[in-house]
Amino acid sequence: MKIAVLGAGVVGVTTAYFLAEDGHAVTVIDRKPGPGLETSFANGAQISACHAKPWAGPHTPLQAAKWMFEPDAPLLFRPWRWDPALWSWGLKFLANCTDGRVRVNMDRTLRVALYSRAVLKALRQHTNIQYDQQLAGILHIYRTPESFAEGRETAAVLSAMGLAQDVLTPEDCARLEPALAHAARTDLVGGLMSPEDESGDAHRFTQEIAKLAAARGVRFRYGATVRKLEAERRTVTRIVTDQGDETPDAVVLSLGSYSPMVARPLGLKLPVYPAKGYSISVEITKPEAAPTISITDESKFMVFSRLGNRLRVAGTAELAGWNLDLDPVRIAPLKRNAVSLFPEAGAYDNLNAWTGLRPTTPDSVPILGPTVYDNLLLNTGHGTLGWTMACGSGRVIADLIAGRAPEIDMEGLGLERFG
Ligand SMILES: Cc1cc2nc3c(=O)[nH]c(=O)nc-3n(C[C@H](O)[C@H](O)[C@H](O)COP(=O)(O)OP(=O)(O)OC[C@H]3O[C@@H](n4cnc5c(N)ncnc54)[C@H](O)[C@@H]3O)c2cc1C
């Protein structure tokens, strides 16, 4: 079958790889000059099924309201902006802020994340793909008894759903990650270890999987912007780009935060809104002072990952539209916290700052699967866990196109859940 994958982020390219494995003639279309150059470029690098708890929860609205006037808050939401897309998304988000929805959404996300982690492991064994991976787990650190208690509650729920985590003392944290020794003595009240989770450079992975896909015959059309999809009755017949058209048999939509714009003229309303985040990457100058295990600082909403000789620090979320300006006020907390936890690790005065738009759904669950168009599938809306869920999502889409039953239950993962 002739299949077009729209978008060469980590999600689109991984999908193209699995489709090529099935013997399809695949074309990937992206406006950028290479793979993984938008949100998949410099993210937090975690393969973190342990982060399956959705953003929308009973305490989120009040917390977001408290942060509304703090320009460097971890989550910045300004509802008075003229932005109908944000309001419509925000109402759906509010509807997901109940205990009951948290459980349902966590179960759905964890289902995809655990499967995806397993698919990534198998892919690594099969191809020996290298992407500065660290297979040492993810360590969550806590600085207040309240946040630690909340973390343990979430861990108990995740454990019942199939993801085990170990409860640690500050001394255990320092033993596992010696670079945390100072913080463990002065600042930490405890930790949670998710031993099966991992980290690695999503951009390098996307580049490498693109090479593996190309070796299996995938054609990459870079520098081509998708203008629109044309359809006759319930079939997409043509992809119009600024560099010529394509007429594939099937289309997979993986345009990250830009997916709604291309879907909307077809009458498909995708509740995907960009949650802007930042990262800094710092060259490591003293290896023993930098962490090896990937760390989530739960009190500061930040993650730390070691990528070869670089330390990546990522976090913050801002619901402010499709805006990619680098705001120094939002970057400053990342540097401040890195310097306080790992003061001697790297050259903090010479850092690379980056921002990207997480394609976020109101329930934090991606949108996977068919549409009312018989040859258009969705693989988008992965939000804060797109790297974590890319391999499983790609496999599922390839299975659906091949007419095979996916290896996970697809209940609640499709667009139909939004009505
Ligand atoms: C600060 C930050 C930290 C993060 N940390 C993590 C983490 O630790 N772990 C994790 O799992 N996830 C993390 N994420 C989320 C993850 O990066 C994203 O979910 C993931 O990159 C989304 O991949 P994608 O392929 O869907 O989108 P993208 O990578 O954005 O790819 C979409 C592609 O579509 C192309 N495109 C868009 N519109 C058009 C058009 N009209 N025509 C042609 N091409 C088009 C773009 O050029 C782009 O290449 C983080 C995100 C941020 C911002």
The ligand as a MOL file (V3000), in Angstrom:
LIG
                    3D

  0  0  0     0  0            999 V3000
M  V30 BEGIN CTAB
M  V30 COUNTS 53 58 0 0 0
M  V30 BEGIN ATOM
M  V30 1 C 10.2210 20.8730 27.4180 0
M  V30 2 C 9.7060 19.5410 26.9600 0
M  V30 3 C 10.1030 18.3990 27.6320 0
M  V30 4 C 9.6100 17.1520 27.2540 0
M  V30 5 N 10.0780 16.0260 27.8690 0
M  V30 6 C 9.6460 14.8000 27.4820 0
M  V30 7 C 10.1700 13.6270 28.0930 0
M  V30 8 O 11.0510 13.6700 28.9570 0
M  V30 9 N 9.6570 12.4320 27.7100 0
M  V30 10 C 8.6670 12.3440 26.7560 0
M  V30 11 O 8.2100 11.2330 26.4860 0
M  V30 12 N 8.2050 13.4400 26.1080 0
M  V30 13 C 8.6550 14.6500 26.4590 0
M  V30 14 N 8.1820 15.7810 25.8520 0
M  V30 15 C 7.0940 15.6360 24.8510 0
M  V30 16 C 7.6250 15.1810 23.5050 0
M  V30 17 O 8.7520 15.9070 23.1420 0
M  V30 18 C 6.5280 15.3600 22.4560 0
M  V30 19 O 5.3390 14.7290 22.8810 0
M  V30 20 C 6.9400 14.7340 21.1230 0
M  V30 21 O 8.1520 15.2880 20.6830 0
M  V30 22 C 5.8560 14.9440 20.0630 0
M  V30 23 O 6.3210 14.3430 18.8940 0
M  V30 24 P 5.5200 14.5220 17.5330 0
M  V30 25 O 6.2460 13.7270 16.5210 0
M  V30 26 O 4.0790 14.2530 17.7780 0
M  V30 27 O 5.6010 16.0940 17.2470 0
M  V30 28 P 6.8200 16.9400 16.6040 0
M  V30 29 O 8.1330 16.4340 17.0640 0
M  V30 30 O 6.5150 18.3680 16.8420 0
M  V30 31 O 6.6900 16.5940 15.0670 0
M  V30 32 C 5.6750 17.1580 14.2680 0
M  V30 33 C 6.2960 17.4470 12.9250 0
M  V30 34 O 5.2880 17.9530 12.0500 0
M  V30 35 C 5.8760 18.9320 11.2300 0
M  V30 36 N 4.8040 19.8030 10.7110 0
M  V30 37 C 3.8750 20.4840 11.4360 0
M  V30 38 N 3.0040 21.0870 10.6150 0
M  V30 39 C 3.3910 20.7770 9.3430 0
M  V30 40 C 2.8550 21.0690 8.0560 0
M  V30 41 N 1.7420 21.7940 7.8720 0
M  V30 42 N 3.4940 20.5540 6.9650 0
M  V30 43 C 4.6070 19.7910 7.1180 0
M  V30 44 N 5.1400 19.4820 8.3070 0
M  V30 45 C 4.5380 19.9630 9.4110 0
M  V30 46 C 6.8670 19.6510 12.1080 0
M  V30 47 O 7.8850 20.2600 11.3480 0
M  V30 48 C 7.3830 18.5150 12.9920 0
M  V30 49 O 8.5890 17.9730 12.5160 0
M  V30 50 C 8.6670 17.0470 26.1810 0
M  V30 51 C 8.2890 18.2040 25.4910 0
M  V30 52 C 8.8020 19.4390 25.8670 0
M  V30 53 C 8.3990 20.6570 25.0960 0
M  V30 END ATOM
M  V30 BEGIN BOND
M  V30 1 1 1 2
M  V30 2 1 2 3
M  V30 3 2 2 52
M  V30 4 2 3 4
M  V30 5 1 4 5
M  V30 6 1 4 50
M  V30 7 2 5 6
M  V30 8 1 6 7
M  V30 9 1 6 13
M  V30 10 2 7 8
M  V30 11 1 7 9
M  V30 12 1 9 10
M  V30 13 2 10 11
M  V30 14 1 10 12
M  V30 15 2 12 13
M  V30 16 1 13 14
M  V30 17 1 14 15
M  V30 18 1 14 50
M  V30 19 1 15 16
M  V30 20 1 16 17
M  V30 21 1 16 18
M  V30 22 1 18 19
M  V30 23 1 18 20
M  V30 24 1 20 21
M  V30 25 1 20 22
M  V30 26 1 22 23
M  V30 27 1 23 24
M  V30 28 2 24 25
M  V30 29 1 24 26
M  V30 30 1 24 27
M  V30 31 1 27 28
M  V30 32 2 28 29
M  V30 33 1 28 30
M  V30 34 1 28 31
M  V30 35 1 31 32
M  V30 36 1 32 33
M  V30 37 1 33 34
M  V30 38 1 33 48
M  V30 39 1 34 35
M  V30 40 1 35 36
M  V30 41 1 35 46
M  V30 42 1 36 37
M  V30 43 1 36 45
M  V30 44 2 37 38
M  V30 45 1 38 39
M  V30 46 1 39 40
M  V30 47 2 39 45
M  V30 48 1 40 41
M  V30 49 2 40 42
M  V30 50 1 42 43
M  V30 51 2 43 44
M  V30 52 1 44 45
M  V30 53 1 46 47
M  V30 54 1 46 48
M  V30 55 1 48 49
M  V30 56 2 50 51
M  V30 57 1 51 52
M  V30 58 1 52 53
M  V30 END BOND
M  V30 END CTAB
M  END
